[in-house]
């Protein structure tokens, strides 16, 4: 009788041990399956963009070349900072910074930090999960593209409106 009680307790303990070991093994396997993706932050800056900047440019001309700055000094509006940081999922961190100084709304100084000689290649990250070798995203596209909408509607005797234009009753001239 005593042996049966001990056997039952040992069986219960063994079952708990097996469940715990299985859980630990499963958690260990799952924790190794973490997907990381590249994290790009800030204004994308290229050497070509910086080369277009010339002292004497107006703020609006600079915005045309570089876009709006990531940072504008809150107490000194004469300085704009363009910062780009790429934290690669399975690699290092690349960082670039361009600081522009203005005097009377004219660019007077260009200060850059980081290597701008090579363009940073940003990978498309439309899919969830890592890219599959040999898979082509073009294979998912339909073979034929839909036809564009007609520019005129001859049956109705007028034209279709385009981009905010009001509709007219006269046919479009091509």
C-alpha positions in Angstrom: 0.0 0.0 0.0 2.8 2.4 0.9 4.6 1.6 -2.4 1.5 2.5 -4.4 1.3 5.9 -2.7 5.0 6.6 -3.5 4.6 5.4 -7.0 1.6 7.7 -7.5 3.5 10.7 -6.1 6.6 9.9 -8.3 4.4 9.6 -11.4 2.8 13.0 -10.6 6.2 14.6 -10.0 7.5 13.1 -13.3 4.6 14.4 -15.2 5.1 17.9 -13.8 8.8 17.7 -14.7 8.0 16.6 -18.3 5.5 19.4 -18.7 8.0 22.0 -17.3 10.8 20.7 -19.5 8.6 20.8 -22.6 7.5 24.3 -21.8 11.1 25.5 -21.3 12.1 23.8 -24.6 9.3 25.4 -26.5 10.0 28.9 -25.1 13.7 28.5 -25.9 12.9 27.6 -29.5 10.4 30.4 -30.0 12.7 33.1 -28.5 15.2 32.3 -31.2 12.7 33.1 -33.9 12.5 36.8 -33.6 12.2 38.8 -36.8 14.0 42.1 -36.9 13.6 44.8 -39.6 15.7 47.8 -40.6 14.6 50.9 -38.8 15.1 54.2 -40.8 14.4 57.5 -39.0 14.7 61.1 -40.0 15.3 62.9 -43.3 16.9 60.7 -46.0 20.1 62.6 -46.9 22.3 61.9 -50.0 25.5 63.4 -51.2 23.8 64.8 -54.3 21.3 66.7 -52.1 24.1 68.3 -50.1 26.1 69.2 -53.3 23.1 71.2 -54.5 23.2 73.4 -51.5 24.9 76.7 -52.1 25.6 79.6 -49.7 23.1 82.4 -50.3 20.1 80.1 -51.0 16.8 81.1 -49.4 15.0 78.9 -46.9 12.4 77.9 -49.5 15.1 76.9 -52.0 16.7 74.7 -49.3 13.3 73.1 -48.6 13.0 72.4 -52.3 16.3 70.5 -52.2 16.3 68.9 -48.8 12.7 68.9 -47.6 11.6 70.3 -44.2 14.2 69.8 -41.5 13.8 67.2 -38.8 14.8 69.7 -36.2 14.6 73.4 -36.0 16.3 75.0 -33.0 13.3 76.3 -30.8 15.2 79.4 -29.6 17.3 80.0 -32.6 15.5 79.8 -35.9 18.7 80.3 -37.8 19.8 76.6 -37.6 18.2 73.6 -39.2 19.2 70.0 -38.6 18.7 67.2 -41.0 19.3 63.8 -39.3 19.1 60.4 -40.8 19.7 57.2 -38.8 19.4 53.6 -40.1 19.5 50.9 -37.6 20.1 47.7 -39.6 18.3 44.7 -38.2 21.3 42.4 -38.4 24.1 44.9 -38.7 25.3 48.2 -37.4 23.9 51.7 -37.3 24.5 54.4 -40.0 24.0 58.0 -39.1 24.2 61.2 -41.1 23.7 64.8 -40.0 23.6 68.0 -41.9 23.3 71.3 -40.0 22.4 74.4 -42.0 22.9 77.9 -40.6 21.0 80.9 -41.9 21.6 84.6 -41.6 18.7 86.9 -42.7 16.9 83.8 -44.3 20.0 83.1 -46.4 22.1 79.9 -46.1 25.6 80.8 -44.8 27.0 77.5 -43.5 26.7 73.8 -44.2 28.1 71.4 -41.7 27.9 67.6 -42.3 28.7 64.6 -40.2 28.7 61.0 -41.3 29.8 59.3 -44.6 27.7 60.7 -47.4 29.9 59.3 -50.2 27.8 56.1 -50.5 24.1 56.1 -50.8 22.3 54.1 -48.1 20.3 51.3 -49.7 16.9 51.0 -48.1 15.2 47.7 -48.5 11.5 47.5 -49.3 9.7 46.0 -46.4 6.2 45.5 -47.7 6.0 41.9 -46.5 6.0 40.6 -43.0 9.0 38.5 -42.2 12.4 38.0 -43.8 12.7 37.9 -47.6 12.8 34.5 -49.2 15.7 33.9 -51.4 14.7 33.4 -55.1 11.2 34.9 -54.6 10.4 37.7 -56.9 7.8 40.3 -55.9 7.0 40.8 -59.6 5.6 37.3 -59.7 2.7 38.5 -57.6 1.6 41.2 -60.1 -1.1 40.5 -62.7 0.3 39.9 -66.2 -1.8 42.7 -67.7 -2.5 46.1 -66.2 -6.0 47.5 -66.2 -6.8 49.9 -69.0 -6.8 53.6 -68.2 -10.1 55.3 -67.9 -11.1 57.0 -71.2 -10.5 60.7 -71.4 -13.8 61.4 -73.0 -17.2 59.8 -72.8 -18.6 60.0 -76.3 -21.8 58.3 -75.4 -22.6 61.0 -72.8 -21.5 63.8 -75.0 -18.9 65.2 -72.6 -15.6 64.6 -70.8 -14.7 62.9 -67.6 -13.4 65.3 -64.9 -9.7 65.0 -64.1 -7.9 66.1 -60.9 -10.2 68.7 -59.5 -11.3 70.1 -62.9 -15.0 70.6 -63.4 -16.7 68.5 -66.0 -17.4 70.1 -69.4 -19.8 69.2 -72.2 -17.3 69.7 -74.9 -15.1 66.7 -76.1 -11.5 66.7 -75.0 -8.9 67.5 -77.7 -6.0 65.2 -77.8 
